[in-house]
């Protein structure tokens, strides 16, 4: 049984490796992620300037190439060719899991369609970190990525979230969060929400309560940094309402 477990845990030596990276605290990187980053023939990253800080912290020196929403399509053929030649390409984003509200979906799709190996190394996720610490129901949940910029469309989406039967999770910019909180409070000031800010960093904050309470808090102290917004379901389950 132990031999089977060891064999099944071995990873392929080549292909695309989707590597989750820390969302704030660099010590959250996994040992397996470091192994791949140290051995990869190429690291494709959302922003090389951001990724280099992680690599420098662990004294990793590997070739880097940018892969973002602007150049992903034209990068795909060269990465496919590398994988076909037996090379290992590590895909990382600025933080968290690549392809989830980050670049990489098109690349993964292309490799899968070409029958090439794709492997995922699990790790940090702002979505799951915020959800786990929110105090809201966690199963099931809806993740909507970044909220849209236009205020009218944002209001429509937030209204839909407040009427769902599950917790809704979004990413939001610190420059729009006050506007977003005003929309929620305008729709229902008593609706329960959570703003999770700067997760895993020194100034991490979970601000929980009614939409009006959270809005008033951040009106007095405008938020900075990375923000994850969670909205409670339309009706809380019995165990959470007690």
C-alpha positions as a LaTeX table, in Angstrom:
\begin{tabular}{lrrr}
\hline
Residue & $x$ (\AA) & $y$ (\AA) & $z$ (\AA) \\
\hline
Unk1 & 0.00 & 0.00 & 0.00 \\
Unk2 & 2.82 & 2.41 & 0.88 \\
Unk3 & 4.56 & 1.66 & $-2.44$ \\
Unk4 & 1.34 & 2.41 & $-4.32$ \\
Unk5 & 0.92 & 5.66 & $-2.45$ \\
Unk6 & 4.46 & 6.75 & $-3.28$ \\
Unk7 & 4.13 & 5.83 & $-6.93$ \\
Unk8 & 0.83 & 7.66 & $-7.37$ \\
Unk9 & 2.28 & 10.79 & $-5.79$ \\
Unk10 & 5.07 & 11.06 & $-8.34$ \\
Unk11 & 4.63 & 13.82 & $-10.91$ \\
Unk12 & 5.44 & 13.78 & $-14.61$ \\
Unk13 & 8.85 & 15.22 & $-15.40$ \\
Unk14 & 7.67 & 17.52 & $-18.15$ \\
Unk15 & 4.64 & 19.51 & $-19.24$ \\
Unk16 & 2.83 & 22.56 & $-17.94$ \\
Unk17 & 2.80 & 22.93 & $-14.16$ \\
Unk18 & 0.14 & 25.27 & $-12.77$ \\
Unk19 & 1.71 & 26.58 & $-9.58$ \\
Unk20 & $-0.26$ & 28.40 & $-6.88$ \\
Unk21 & 1.81 & 31.13 & $-5.23$ \\
Unk22 & 1.35 & 33.11 & $-1.97$ \\
Unk23 & $-1.39$ & 35.73 & $-1.84$ \\
Unk24 & 0.62 & 37.80 & 0.62 \\
Unk25 & 2.86 & 35.97 & 3.05 \\
Unk26 & 5.75 & 34.47 & 1.09 \\
Unk27 & 6.10 & 31.66 & 3.64 \\
Unk28 & 2.82 & 30.20 & 2.40 \\
Unk29 & 4.51 & 28.77 & $-0.69$ \\
Unk30 & 4.53 & 24.96 & $-0.71$ \\
Unk31 & 7.66 & 22.82 & $-0.79$ \\
Unk32 & 6.40 & 21.17 & $-3.96$ \\
Unk33 & 5.92 & 24.55 & $-5.63$ \\
Unk34 & 9.51 & 25.48 & $-4.81$ \\
Unk35 & 10.74 & 22.19 & $-6.28$ \\
Unk36 & 8.99 & 22.90 & $-9.56$ \\
Unk37 & 10.10 & 26.53 & $-9.72$ \\
Unk38 & 13.71 & 25.49 & $-9.13$ \\
Unk39 & 13.65 & 22.86 & $-11.87$ \\
Unk40 & 11.43 & 24.44 & $-14.53$ \\
Unk41 & 12.94 & 25.18 & $-17.93$ \\
Unk42 & 10.76 & 28.29 & $-18.08$ \\
Unk43 & 8.49 & 30.17 & $-15.67$ \\
Unk44 & 5.56 & 31.93 & $-17.35$ \\
Unk45 & 4.29 & 34.65 & $-15.04$ \\
Unk46 & 1.64 & 37.35 & $-15.09$ \\
Unk47 & 4.17 & 40.04 & $-14.20$ \\
Unk48 & 7.89 & 39.21 & $-14.11$ \\
Unk49 & 8.55 & 42.13 & $-11.74$ \\
Unk50 & 6.17 & 40.63 & $-9.20$ \\
Unk51 & 7.28 & 37.01 & $-9.51$ \\
Unk52 & 10.97 & 37.89 & $-9.22$ \\
Unk53 & 10.39 & 38.91 & $-5.59$ \\
Unk54 & 9.21 & 35.41 & $-4.73$ \\
Unk55 & 12.06 & 33.80 & $-6.61$ \\
Unk56 & 14.66 & 36.06 & $-4.98$ \\
Unk57 & 13.27 & 35.21 & $-1.52$ \\
Unk58 & 14.06 & 31.54 & $-2.19$ \\
Unk59 & 17.22 & 32.10 & $-4.27$ \\
Unk60 & 15.64 & 30.68 & $-7.43$ \\
Unk61 & 17.16 & 31.65 & $-10.76$ \\
Unk62 & 15.21 & 30.41 & $-13.77$ \\
Unk63 & 14.26 & 31.96 & $-17.13$ \\
Unk64 & 11.10 & 34.08 & $-16.98$ \\
Unk65 & 8.61 & 35.15 & $-19.60$ \\
Unk66 & 5.48 & 37.25 & $-19.17$ \\
Unk67 & 2.08 & 35.69 & $-19.85$ \\
Unk68 & $-0.83$ & 38.03 & $-19.34$ \\
Unk69 & $-4.18$ & 38.96 & $-20.87$ \\
Unk70 & $-2.45$ & 40.99 & $-23.59$ \\
Unk71 & 0.01 & 38.39 & $-24.88$ \\
Unk72 & $-1.37$ & 34.99 & $-23.82$ \\
Unk73 & $-2.64$ & 34.09 & $-27.30$ \\
Unk74 & 0.74 & 34.62 & $-28.98$ \\
Unk75 & 2.67 & 32.89 & $-26.18$ \\
Unk76 & 0.68 & 29.66 & $-26.55$ \\
Unk77 & 2.47 & 28.23 & $-29.65$ \\
Unk78 & 5.95 & 28.65 & $-28.16$ \\
Unk79 & 4.93 & 27.04 & $-24.85$ \\
Unk80 & 3.24 & 24.15 & $-26.66$ \\
Unk81 & 6.43 & 23.62 & $-28.65$ \\
Unk82 & 8.54 & 23.60 & $-25.47$ \\
Unk83 & 6.28 & 21.00 & $-23.87$ \\
Unk84 & 6.40 & 18.85 & $-27.01$ \\
Unk85 & 10.18 & 18.93 & $-26.75$ \\
Unk86 & 9.96 & 17.48 & $-23.24$ \\
Unk87 & 10.48 & 20.75 & $-21.37$ \\
Unk88 & 8.82 & 21.81 & $-18.12$ \\
Unk89 & 6.99 & 25.15 & $-18.01$ \\
Unk90 & 5.74 & 26.51 & $-14.69$ \\
Unk91 & 2.73 & 28.84 & $-14.88$ \\
Unk92 & 2.27 & 31.33 & $-12.05$ \\
Unk93 & 0.19 & 34.45 & $-11.54$ \\
Unk94 & 0.94 & 37.41 & $-9.29$ \\
Unk95 & $-0.80$ & 35.66 & $-6.39$ \\
Unk96 & $-2.93$ & 32.59 & $-5.79$ \\
Unk97 & $-4.04$ & 30.07 & $-8.39$ \\
Unk98 & $-3.35$ & 30.86 & $-12.06$ \\
Unk99 & $-6.37$ & 30.82 & $-14.42$ \\
Unk100 & $-8.80$ & 31.77 & $-11.61$ \\
Unk101 & $-9.50$ & 35.45 & $-12.35$ \\
Unk102 & $-5.92$ & 35.44 & $-13.66$ \\
Unk103 & $-4.28$ & 34.62 & $-17.01$ \\
Unk104 & $-3.74$ & 31.04 & $-18.15$ \\
Unk105 & $-7.15$ & 29.66 & $-19.11$ \\
Unk106 & $-6.45$ & 29.82 & $-22.84$ \\
Unk107 & $-3.02$ & 28.24 & $-22.41$ \\
Unk108 & $-4.37$ & 25.33 & $-20.37$ \\
Unk109 & $-7.18$ & 24.79 & $-22.85$ \\
Unk110 & $-4.70$ & 24.70 & $-25.74$ \\
Unk111 & $-2.46$ & 22.12 & $-24.06$ \\
Unk112 & $-5.40$ & 19.93 & $-23.11$ \\
Unk113 & $-6.74$ & 20.01 & $-26.68$ \\
Unk114 & $-3.29$ & 19.00 & $-27.94$ \\
Unk115 & $-3.10$ & 16.08 & $-25.52$ \\
Unk116 & $-0.14$ & 17.55 & $-23.65$ \\
Unk117 & 0.46 & 17.07 & $-19.90$ \\
Unk118 & $-0.97$ & 19.62 & $-17.48$ \\
Unk119 & $-0.47$ & 19.30 & $-13.74$ \\
Unk120 & $-1.82$ & 21.50 & $-10.93$ \\
Unk121 & 0.07 & 22.20 & $-7.71$ \\
Unk122 & $-2.51$ & 23.34 & $-5.13$ \\
Unk123 & $-1.81$ & 26.16 & $-2.74$ \\
Unk124 & $-2.93$ & 29.60 & $-1.55$ \\
Unk125 & $-6.28$ & 30.99 & $-2.69$ \\
Unk126 & $-7.80$ & 34.32 & $-1.68$ \\
Unk127 & $-11.26$ & 32.94 & $-2.44$ \\
Unk128 & $-11.02$ & 29.99 & $-0.07$ \\
Unk129 & $-9.08$ & 31.91 & 2.59 \\
Unk130 & $-11.74$ & 34.61 & 2.72 \\
Unk131 & $-14.59$ & 32.11 & 2.63 \\
Unk132 & $-13.15$ & 29.96 & 5.41 \\
Unk133 & $-12.73$ & 32.95 & 7.72 \\
Unk134 & $-15.90$ & 34.80 & 6.81 \\
Unk135 & $-18.31$ & 33.14 & 9.23 \\
Unk136 & $-20.79$ & 32.80 & 6.35 \\
Unk137 & $-22.08$ & 29.48 & 4.94 \\
Unk138 & $-19.33$ & 27.92 & 2.83 \\
Unk139 & $-21.19$ & 25.19 & 0.93 \\
Unk140 & $-22.22$ & 25.78 & $-1.72$ \\
Unk141 & $-20.78$ & 29.14 & $-2.74$ \\
Unk142 & $-20.65$ & 31.30 & $-5.86$ \\
Unk143 & $-17.46$ & 32.96 & $-7.09$ \\
Unk144 & $-17.92$ & 35.81 & $-9.55$ \\
Unk145 & $-14.34$ & 37.00 & $-9.99$ \\
Unk146 & $-13.80$ & 40.75 & $-10.22$ \\
Unk147 & $-16.93$ & 42.87 & $-10.05$ \\
Unk148 & $-17.66$ & 44.83 & $-13.22$ \\
Unk149 & $-16.59$ & 48.47 & $-13.38$ \\
Unk150 & $-19.84$ & 50.05 & $-14.58$ \\
Unk151 & $-21.99$ & 51.03 & $-11.64$ \\
Unk152 & $-25.30$ & 49.95 & $-13.18$ \\
Unk153 & $-24.04$ & 46.49 & $-14.11$ \\
Unk154 & $-22.42$ & 46.19 & $-10.68$ \\
Unk155 & $-25.72$ & 47.01 & $-8.98$ \\
Unk156 & $-27.46$ & 44.32 & $-11.05$ \\
Unk157 & $-24.84$ & 41.73 & $-10.10$ \\
Unk158 & $-24.92$ & 42.66 & $-6.41$ \\
Unk159 & $-28.71$ & 42.47 & $-6.34$ \\
Unk160 & $-28.49$ & 38.98 & $-7.85$ \\
Unk161 & $-25.93$ & 38.00 & $-5.22$ \\
Unk162 & $-28.17$ & 39.17 & $-2.39$ \\
Unk163 & $-30.96$ & 36.98 & $-3.73$ \\
Unk164 & $-28.90$ & 33.82 & $-4.16$ \\
Unk165 & $-29.32$ & 30.83 & $-1.89$ \\
Unk166 & $-25.58$ & 30.64 & $-1.25$ \\
Unk167 & $-22.70$ & 32.91 & $-0.24$ \\
Unk168 & $-21.30$ & 34.99 & $-3.09$ \\
Unk169 & $-17.61$ & 35.89 & $-3.33$ \\
Unk170 & $-16.04$ & 38.62 & $-5.46$ \\
Unk171 & $-12.76$ & 40.46 & $-5.87$ \\
Unk172 & $-13.04$ & 44.24 & $-5.72$ \\
Unk173 & $-10.70$ & 47.19 & $-6.15$ \\
Unk174 & $-9.98$ & 49.40 & $-3.12$ \\
Unk175 & $-10.84$ & 52.34 & $-5.40$ \\
Unk176 & $-14.40$ & 51.06 & $-5.98$ \\
Unk177 & $-15.20$ & 49.25 & $-2.74$ \\
Unk178 & $-16.91$ & 52.26 & $-1.12$ \\
Unk179 & $-19.16$ & 52.67 & $-4.15$ \\
Unk180 & $-19.91$ & 48.94 & $-4.04$ \\
Unk181 & $-20.72$ & 49.03 & $-0.32$ \\
Unk182 & $-23.02$ & 52.01 & $-0.90$ \\
Unk183 & $-24.90$ & 50.01 & $-3.54$ \\
Unk184 & $-25.35$ & 47.04 & $-1.19$ \\
Unk185 & $-26.43$ & 49.24 & 1.72 \\
Unk186 & $-28.86$ & 51.03 & $-0.57$ \\
Unk187 & $-30.44$ & 47.73 & $-1.60$ \\
Unk188 & $-30.60$ & 46.34 & 1.94 \\
Unk189 & $-28.64$ & 48.00 & 4.77 \\
Unk190 & $-29.10$ & 44.94 & 7.01 \\
Unk191 & $-27.75$ & 42.38 & 4.55 \\
Unk192 & $-24.78$ & 40.56 & 6.09 \\
Unk193 & $-21.47$ & 40.98 & 4.29 \\
Unk194 & $-17.76$ & 40.50 & 4.89 \\
Unk195 & $-14.84$ & 42.50 & 3.55 \\
Unk196 & $-11.62$ & 40.49 & 3.75 \\
Unk197 & $-8.63$ & 42.75 & 3.18 \\
Unk198 & $-4.88$ & 42.13 & 2.78 \\
Unk199 & $-5.23$ & 38.41 & 3.48 \\
Unk200 & $-2.17$ & 36.73 & 5.05 \\
Unk201 & $-0.35$ & 40.08 & 5.22 \\
Unk202 & 0.59 & 42.13 & 8.29 \\
Unk203 & $-2.54$ & 44.29 & 8.14 \\
Unk204 & $-5.02$ & 41.49 & 7.39 \\
Unk205 & $-8.57$ & 42.45 & 8.26 \\
Unk206 & $-11.95$ & 40.74 & 8.28 \\
Unk207 & $-14.72$ & 43.31 & 8.66 \\
Unk208 & $-18.00$ & 41.48 & 9.25 \\
Unk209 & $-21.53$ & 42.78 & 9.79 \\
Unk210 & $-24.45$ & 44.49 & 8.12 \\
Unk211 & $-23.81$ & 46.33 & 4.87 \\
Unk212 & $-24.49$ & 49.64 & 6.62 \\
Unk213 & $-22.09$ & 48.86 & 9.47 \\
Unk214 & $-19.28$ & 47.83 & 7.13 \\
Unk215 & $-19.88$ & 50.87 & 4.91 \\
Unk216 & $-19.69$ & 53.27 & 7.86 \\
Unk217 & $-16.47$ & 51.64 & 9.04 \\
Unk218 & $-14.74$ & 52.10 & 5.71 \\
Unk219 & $-16.15$ & 55.59 & 5.16 \\
Unk220 & $-14.31$ & 56.56 & 8.34 \\
Unk221 & $-11.22$ & 54.56 & 7.39 \\
Unk222 & $-10.93$ & 54.06 & 3.61 \\
Unk223 & $-9.53$ & 50.61 & 2.83 \\
Unk224 & $-6.28$ & 49.86 & 1.04 \\
Unk225 & $-4.82$ & 46.74 & $-0.50$ \\
Unk226 & $-6.31$ & 43.57 & $-1.99$ \\
Unk227 & $-10.00$ & 43.07 & $-1.19$ \\
Unk228 & $-12.30$ & 40.07 & $-1.27$ \\
Unk229 & $-16.00$ & 40.79 & $-0.78$ \\
Unk230 & $-18.49$ & 38.20 & 0.46 \\
Unk231 & $-22.28$ & 38.51 & 0.60 \\
Unk232 & $-24.46$ & 36.24 & 2.69 \\
Unk233 & $-27.21$ & 34.24 & 1.01 \\
Unk234 & $-30.75$ & 35.61 & 0.90 \\
Unk235 & $-31.67$ & 33.42 & 3.85 \\
Unk236 & $-29.17$ & 32.08 & 6.33 \\
Unk237 & $-29.41$ & 28.38 & 7.25 \\
Unk238 & $-30.88$ & 27.53 & 10.66 \\
Unk239 & $-27.51$ & 26.67 & 12.18 \\
Unk240 & $-26.12$ & 30.10 & 11.23 \\
Unk241 & $-29.17$ & 32.07 & 12.34 \\
Unk242 & $-29.05$ & 30.85 & 15.94 \\
\hline
\end{tabular}
